Amino acid sequence: MYLTKAAARQQFLDARARRARSEGLLASAQQVLPDVYRVALYVSMGPEPQTGALIDWLLATNHEVLLPILYADNDLGWGVAPGAADLVPGRLGLSEPPIDLGSDAIATADLVICPALAVARDGVRLGRGGGSYDRALARTRPGTPVWAAVYDTEVVAALPFDTHDRPVDAALTPNHLIPLQRSGHD
């Protein structure tokens, strides 16, 4: 078990920095995507599992994609992805949709795929520490599947957690979807 969330974050960030290349999520998502229309996703950056091809494929196959808009207080609004060429620069170097539907728009998603540095087998998700996704995930409709996008090596036995941390149902990796056993942490 990791002693602190900060120590765990640093370990996973260091490992990602050493990766030779970032792998995409498209192939594994195509195999397991449930029958959904609106998918809340994010635009990957740097060594994160790549989402660009997945976003393009979802749009090309008549899915609607919600992408986050980072607010000054680190909360997230959501907008419909118009296509990669039409995204606008956002805070902290993020690419965002030009129209903000508000923070509650995530409640209209049929599936949420969120970023993570790691996930534990009991559904604990380790994010970057700003709390943006914990707040956003609290607004999802009950029963909406929530997947964390990670690499296979980032699915671990256990992670430290706080009472405000929102669990996830599965880990989507470049190779497959790993179901998790959501614990009573939420």
N, C-alpha and C positions, 0 to 999 in steps of 0.2 A: 504494500500500500504506500502511496505517496504521502509524505508528511504534510505538505501544504499544496493548495491549488497553484500558488505561484511557482513552486518548485516543479510541479507536474507540467505546467504551461511551458516553462523554460526548457524542460527536457524534450517536449514534443516540438517546440519551435526550432530547437537546435537540430533535431533529427530531420525536420523538413528542410532546413537550410542546407543539409548535406545531400539531399536527394539529387540524383543525376538529372532527372527530368520529372515534370509533373504529368501525371496520367489523367485521362479524362474519364467521365462517368457515363458517357453515352451508351456504350455497349452493354454495360450491366443494367442500366435503367431501361433500355429497350426490352430486355428480357423479363423484367418484373413489374413494369409500370401497370398499376391497376387501371380499371376503366374509370378515368377521371377526366374532367374538363379543365379546371383551373388549378394550376400548380404554382405555389409560392416557392421561389428559388432565389438565387443570388448570383451575382457576377463574381467569379473567382478572381483572386489576385495572387501573383507570385507562385509559391510552391504549393498552394492549395490544390486539391483535386479539381481538375478543370471542368467548368460548367458551360463554356461557350458553345460547343457542339451540341450539347443537350438542349440548351435554350433554343438554338436554331432548329433542331429537329422537332421539338415540341411545337414551335410556331408553324413549321412547315406541315405538321400533321394535325392542324386545326385545334390545338390546345391553346388556352390562354395562360400566359405566364405573368405572375406578379413578381416584381422585383422591389427590394427595399430601398427606402430613401432615409438616410441617416440624419436625424434631427440634432440640433445643438445640444440637447440634453441626453443624447445617445439613445433615445427611443427611436423606433422605426415607423415610418409611414410606408405605404405601398403604392405602386403604380403599375399599370399594365405595360409590359415590354412591347415597345413598338418595333423592335429589331435592333440588332447591335449597332448599326450605323446611326441610329437616332437617339442613342443614350447621351446624357449630358454629364459633365463633370460634377461630382458631389463632394461632400466633406471627406477629408482624409484620403483623397485620391480615388475614391470609389466612382464607379459609373452607375448612373441612376436614370430611371425613366423621367421624362420631362413633366409629367402630370401626376400630382400627389392625390391619391384617393383617401388618404388619412390612415391613422394607425389601426383602426378597426377593420380595414379592408382584408386583413389576413383571415378574418373569420369567414370570408367567402371562399377560401381555398378548399379544394377537395383533397389536396395532398400538400404537405410542407416538406421541403428539403432544405435543411439549414446547415450552415458551416459549423465545424467543430475542430478542435485540436485532437480530441480523443473521445471515445465513449467506453463505458464499462458495460459488462454483460447484463447488469441490472438496469440499464437505461440511463444512467447518469451521464450527462453530456458536459464536457469541459470546453468552455468557450475561451475567448480572449480576455475576459474579465470586465467588460464594460456593462454587462447586464442587458444589452440591447435585445438579444434573442430570448432571454428568459422573460422579459416583459412582453415581447411579441407573442411568444408561444402561449402565454397565459390567456391570450385573446382568441385562440383557435376554437372552433366549434368542438364540443365533446365528440369523441370518436374519430376525429380527423387524424389520419396517420401522419406521424412526424418522423422523418428520417434524417439522420445526421450524415453528412458527407465527409468521409475520412478514408485513409489508406488502411489496408488490412492490418498493418502493424500497429495501428492506433486504436484497435479494439482490444481492450485489456480487461483483466479480471475485476479490478475495482479502482475507483477514483474518489478523492475527497469531494464532499458536496456540502452545500448550505441549504437551509430550508427554502430559500427562494428559487433554487435551481429547478428547472423544468425538465423532466425526463423525456426521452425519445423512445420510439417503438422499434427502430431498426437502424442499422448502419449501412449506408450505401457506399460501397467501395468500387474502385475501377474493375474489380473482378466479380463481385456478387452483392446480393442483399443479405445481411446477417440479421435475423430477428433477435430482438433483445427481450429480456423479461423485465418489464417495467416494475420497479419496486414501489413501495409505499412512500417514497421520498417526496411525492407531490401531495 
